[in-house]
């Protein structure tokens, strides 16, 4: 008889190994690194939007009004 291929063993990805500190609820440096990276990204996006808004507003002021 052929093997059944209906088993769902291993479906859904793998769980990451938790360190002893993470198991006790202390968290990890990985999470704080992610938050710091996210904060940097948000700051960069904000600066880029400000620059784009300033660059977009500058040519509009230089354009002649009678066109």
C-alpha positions in Angstrom: 0.0 0.0 0.0 1.3 3.5 -0.9 2.2 6.1 1.7 -0.5 8.6 2.4 0.5 12.2 1.4 -2.3 13.8 3.4 -0.2 14.6 6.5 0.0 18.2 7.4 3.2 17.7 9.4 5.4 20.8 9.1 2.8 23.0 7.4 2.8 26.6 8.6 6.5 27.4 8.9 8.8 26.9 11.8 8.9 28.7 15.1 12.0 30.5 16.2 13.9 29.2 19.2 13.3 31.3 22.2 16.2 32.2 24.5 15.9 31.6 28.2 15.3 35.4 28.7 12.5 35.4 26.1 10.9 32.4 27.7 10.8 34.3 31.0 9.3 37.4 29.4 12.4 39.6 29.5 12.3 40.1 25.8 15.3 40.3 23.6 17.8 42.7 22.1 16.4 41.7 18.7 13.1 43.5 19.4 14.8 46.7 20.5 16.9 46.6 17.4 13.8 46.3 15.3 12.2 49.2 17.0 15.3 51.3 16.6 15.5 50.4 12.9 11.8 51.2 12.5 12.2 54.6 14.2 15.1 55.4 11.9 13.1 54.4 8.8 10.1 56.6 9.9 12.5 59.6 10.5 14.0 59.1 7.1 10.6 58.9 5.4 9.5 62.0 7.2 12.6 63.9 6.0 12.1 62.7 2.5 8.5 63.8 2.4 9.5 67.2 3.8 12.1 67.6 1.1 9.7 66.5 -1.6 7.1 68.9 -0.4 9.6 71.8 -0.3 10.9 70.9 -3.8 7.4 70.6 -5.1 6.4 74.0 -3.6 9.5 75.9 -4.8 8.9 75.5 -8.6 5.2 76.4 -8.2 6.3 79.8 -6.8 8.7 80.5 -9.6 6.2 79.7 -12.4 4.5 82.7 -14.1 0.9 83.2 -13.0 -0.3 84.3 -16.4 0.0 81.0 -18.2 
